[in-house]
Amino acid sequence: MPVSINTHGSLGVGVHTHIVPPPVSGFENLKSIDLDGVNMYVNCGALNSILLIDKWSASAWVNRDSGTGKMNVMCIAEPASYHGHDWQVFHQESTTRLDVNVNANNAFRNSSVSLNDDQWYHIIIVCDKTESPNTNKCKVWLDGVQLANTGGTNMQQIADINGDFTIGVQIKGTNPSSPVYDAPWNGLIDEVALWDRALTPTEAVAVYNGGTPGDLSTISNLTNWWRMGDVNGASGTNIPDQGSEGANGTLINAPTYSSDVPT
């Protein structure tokens, strides 16, 4: 049985419980979450896994519904600043930009990424602060193809300011009881994962797996893995974390489960 190991406050959503997750068995990917582009998101609380380290990786499957504005895939908030964020990954169709920001710096930018509506895409980010030049510090693959980093200027560690990790929105504001929802994702998100090391290029392509999500528990240093309905029977608001940190997510403002998944 899972064992509770930690609890902590969360930005505007109460208390999260960190548990040691059960092992993954009989892998299937049958569910994703559907976000409305207004105020729906997943709040995973304050993480420890990728803070204050030089190397980390992040992966997500995304599917836009409609709209051309900025849409946030994942973000770590900075509660002390209204506009602040310690880390965010976003896409903006109107400018065809895919950005990774770390501590207010552009770690990665490519301005030639156009995503079709109602189509699944896989994004994986591999960061290594020790590499040079700056454009080599943050690498991004889209559907198994590495993108050029044409606008990355600097790469820092993600600072430890205890901000919540959110999927599908950036939370602005300094008052937890009155959050401001910025760049909410309109569409589907699935299989979000973090590692506390830089994956190799071979591993990054393997996570894409030819367009079909696979069992990530075989890739070492998997700290977080939110499966978006496949572990909890697509029931309730709790999204179990199948990584080593066990930072369960909570569905906020009633996202729904969908049977539309990457295949």
C-alpha positions as CSV (number, residue, x, y, z in Angstrom):
1,M,0.0,0.0,0.0
2,P,1.2,3.6,-0.6
3,V,2.7,5.3,2.4
4,S,2.2,9.0,3.2
5,I,5.5,10.8,3.5
6,N,4.8,14.5,3.4
7,T,2.1,17.2,3.2
8,H,2.3,20.8,2.2
9,G,0.2,23.8,1.4
10,S,-0.7,24.5,-2.2
11,L,-1.5,27.8,-4.0
12,G,-5.2,28.3,-3.6
13,V,-6.2,24.6,-3.5
14,G,-5.6,23.3,0.0
15,V,-3.2,20.5,0.9
16,H,-1.5,18.0,-1.3
17,T,-0.3,14.6,0.0
18,H,3.0,13.1,-1.2
19,I,2.9,9.4,-1.3
20,V,5.2,6.6,-2.5
21,P,3.5,5.3,-5.6
22,P,2.8,1.7,-6.4
23,P,4.7,0.2,-9.3
24,V,3.4,0.5,-12.8
25,S,2.1,-2.8,-14.2
26,G,0.0,-3.8,-17.3
27,F,0.8,-0.4,-19.0
28,E,-2.1,1.1,-21.0
29,N,-2.7,4.7,-22.1
30,L,-6.5,5.1,-22.4
31,K,-7.1,8.6,-20.9
32,S,-6.1,12.2,-21.1
33,I,-7.4,15.4,-19.5
34,D,-9.5,18.0,-21.3
35,L,-8.9,21.7,-20.4
36,D,-11.2,24.5,-21.3
37,G,-8.7,27.4,-22.0
38,V,-10.3,29.5,-19.2
39,N,-9.4,28.3,-15.7
40,M,-9.0,24.5,-15.7
41,Y,-5.6,23.0,-14.8
42,V,-3.8,20.5,-12.7
43,N,-2.0,21.6,-9.5
44,C,0.8,19.3,-8.3
45,G,1.9,21.4,-5.4
46,A,5.5,22.5,-4.7
47,L,8.0,20.0,-6.1
48,N,11.5,19.2,-5.0
49,S,12.5,17.0,-8.0
50,I,14.0,19.5,-10.5
51,L,14.9,22.4,-8.2
52,L,18.5,23.6,-7.8
53,I,20.0,21.0,-10.1
54,D,22.0,21.5,-13.3
55,K,20.4,18.7,-15.3
56,W,16.7,17.8,-15.7
57,S,14.2,16.7,-18.4
58,A,10.5,17.2,-18.9
59,S,8.0,15.5,-21.2
60,A,4.3,16.1,-22.2
61,W,1.8,15.2,-24.9
62,V,-0.4,18.1,-26.0
63,N,-3.4,18.6,-28.3
64,R,-4.7,22.1,-29.0
65,D,-8.4,22.5,-29.4
66,S,-8.5,26.0,-30.9
67,G,-7.1,29.5,-30.5
68,T,-3.9,31.2,-31.5
69,G,-2.8,32.9,-28.3
70,K,-0.2,31.8,-25.8
71,M,-1.0,28.5,-24.1
72,N,1.0,27.2,-21.1
73,V,1.9,23.5,-21.0
74,M,3.6,23.5,-17.5
75,C,4.8,26.1,-15.1
76,I,6.3,26.7,-11.7
77,A,4.9,29.8,-10.1
78,E,6.8,32.5,-8.2
79,P,4.3,33.5,-5.4
80,A,6.4,36.6,-4.4
81,S,5.9,38.3,-7.8
82,Y,2.6,39.0,-9.6
83,H,3.9,38.2,-13.0
84,G,6.7,35.9,-11.9
85,H,7.4,32.3,-12.8
86,D,10.5,30.2,-12.0
87,W,9.9,27.9,-15.0
88,Q,7.4,27.6,-17.8
89,V,6.9,25.8,-21.1
90,F,4.5,27.5,-23.6
91,H,3.4,27.6,-27.2
92,Q,1.9,30.5,-29.1
93,E,0.4,29.7,-32.4
94,S,0.1,33.4,-33.5
95,T,3.9,33.7,-33.4
96,T,4.6,30.0,-34.0
97,R,6.8,30.1,-30.9
98,L,7.7,27.3,-28.5
99,D,9.5,28.7,-25.5
100,V,11.2,27.3,-22.3
101,N,11.7,30.0,-19.7
102,V,13.8,29.5,-16.6
103,N,14.2,32.2,-13.9
104,A,13.0,34.9,-16.3
105,N,15.6,33.9,-18.9
106,N,14.9,32.4,-22.3
107,A,16.5,29.0,-22.1
108,F,15.0,27.9,-25.4
109,R,13.0,29.5,-28.2
110,N,12.0,28.3,-31.7
111,S,9.8,30.6,-33.7
112,S,8.9,28.1,-36.4
113,V,6.6,25.7,-34.5
114,S,3.1,25.6,-35.8
115,L,0.7,23.1,-34.1
116,N,-2.5,22.0,-35.9
117,D,-5.7,22.0,-33.9
118,D,-7.0,18.6,-32.8
119,Q,-3.7,16.8,-33.4
120,W,-1.4,15.2,-30.8
121,Y,2.2,16.4,-30.4
122,H,5.0,15.2,-28.1
123,I,7.3,17.8,-26.5
124,I,10.4,16.7,-24.5
125,I,12.9,19.2,-23.0
126,V,16.4,18.2,-21.9
127,C,18.4,20.7,-20.0
128,D,22.0,20.6,-18.9
129,K,23.4,23.9,-17.5
130,T,27.0,22.6,-17.7
131,E,27.0,22.5,-21.5
132,S,28.1,25.3,-23.8
133,P,27.3,27.5,-25.7
134,N,24.0,28.7,-24.2
135,T,22.0,27.3,-27.1
136,N,23.2,23.8,-26.2
137,K,22.1,24.0,-22.6
138,C,18.4,23.5,-23.3
139,K,17.3,21.1,-26.1
140,V,13.8,20.4,-27.3
141,W,12.4,17.5,-29.4
142,L,9.0,17.8,-31.1
143,D,7.6,14.4,-32.2
144,G,11.1,12.8,-32.0
145,V,12.8,15.6,-34.0
146,Q,15.2,18.0,-32.3
147,L,14.4,21.6,-32.8
148,A,16.9,24.4,-33.3
149,N,17.4,26.7,-30.3
150,T,17.3,30.0,-32.2
151,G,16.5,32.3,-29.2
152,G,17.9,30.7,-26.1
153,T,20.1,33.2,-24.2
154,N,20.8,31.7,-20.8
155,M,20.1,28.6,-18.7
156,Q,19.9,28.7,-14.9
157,Q,18.9,26.4,-12.2
158,I,15.2,26.4,-11.3
159,A,15.2,28.3,-8.0
160,D,13.7,26.9,-4.8
161,I,10.9,29.4,-4.0
162,N,8.3,26.7,-3.2
163,G,6.0,27.7,-6.0
164,D,3.3,25.3,-7.2
165,F,3.9,23.2,-10.3
166,T,0.9,23.5,-12.6
167,I,-0.1,21.8,-15.8
168,G,-2.1,23.7,-18.3
169,V,-1.8,27.3,-16.9
170,Q,0.5,29.9,-15.4
171,I,-0.8,31.2,-12.0
172,K,-0.2,34.9,-11.5
173,G,-0.8,37.1,-8.5
174,T,0.5,37.2,-4.9
175,N,-2.8,36.4,-3.2
176,P,-3.4,32.6,-3.1
177,S,-7.2,33.1,-2.6
178,S,-7.4,35.2,-5.8
179,P,-5.3,33.6,-8.4
180,V,-5.0,35.0,-11.9
181,Y,-5.1,32.4,-14.7
182,D,-2.7,33.3,-17.5
183,A,-2.3,31.4,-20.9
184,P,-4.6,28.5,-20.0
185,W,-4.3,25.5,-22.3
186,N,-7.3,24.9,-24.5
187,G,-7.4,21.2,-25.4
188,L,-5.9,17.9,-24.1
189,I,-2.8,17.1,-22.1
190,D,-1.5,13.6,-21.3
191,E,1.5,11.7,-19.8
192,V,3.5,14.6,-18.2
193,A,6.8,13.5,-16.7
194,L,10.0,14.8,-15.1
195,W,13.5,13.4,-14.6
196,D,16.2,14.7,-12.4
197,R,18.9,14.2,-15.1
198,A,19.4,15.1,-18.7
199,L,18.1,12.3,-20.9
200,T,20.3,11.2,-23.8
201,P,19.1,12.0,-27.4
202,T,18.4,8.3,-27.8
203,E,16.2,8.3,-24.7
204,A,14.4,11.5,-25.7
205,V,13.4,9.9,-29.0
206,A,12.5,6.7,-27.2
207,V,10.0,8.6,-25.0
208,Y,8.2,9.7,-28.2
209,N,8.1,6.0,-29.1
210,G,6.9,6.6,-32.7
211,G,3.9,8.6,-31.6
212,T,2.5,6.2,-28.9
213,P,3.2,6.8,-25.2
214,G,5.0,4.0,-23.5
215,D,5.9,2.8,-20.0
216,L,8.3,5.5,-18.7
217,S,9.2,3.6,-15.5
218,T,11.9,1.9,-17.5
219,I,13.9,5.2,-17.9
220,S,15.9,5.9,-14.8
221,N,15.6,8.9,-12.5
222,L,11.9,9.3,-13.2
223,T,10.8,11.7,-10.4
224,N,7.3,12.6,-11.5
225,W,4.8,11.0,-13.9
226,W,1.2,12.2,-14.1
227,R,-0.8,9.8,-16.3
228,M,-4.0,11.8,-16.5
229,G,-6.7,9.2,-15.6
230,D,-5.1,5.9,-16.3
231,V,-4.1,5.2,-12.7
232,N,-7.3,6.4,-10.9
233,G,-9.8,4.8,-13.3
234,A,-10.6,8.3,-14.7
235,S,-12.5,9.1,-11.5
236,G,-12.2,11.9,-9.0
237,T,-9.9,14.9,-8.9
238,N,-6.7,13.2,-7.7
239,I,-4.0,12.5,-10.4
240,P,-1.5,10.0,-8.9
241,D,2.2,10.7,-9.4
242,Q,3.9,7.5,-10.6
243,G,7.4,8.9,-10.2
244,S,9.6,8.6,-7.2
245,E,8.5,11.9,-5.6
246,G,4.9,10.9,-5.4
247,A,3.5,14.4,-5.7
248,N,-0.1,13.8,-6.6
249,G,-1.9,16.4,-8.7
250,T,-5.3,17.8,-8.2
251,L,-7.7,18.7,-11.0
252,I,-8.8,22.4,-10.4
253,N,-12.0,23.9,-11.8
254,A,-13.4,20.6,-13.1
255,P,-11.3,19.4,-16.1
256,T,-12.8,16.3,-17.6
257,Y,-11.3,13.0,-18.6
258,S,-11.1,12.1,-22.3
259,S,-10.6,8.9,-24.3
260,D,-8.8,10.9,-27.0
261,V,-5.2,9.8,-26.5
262,P,-2.0,9.8,-28.6
263,T,-1.8,6.7,-30.8
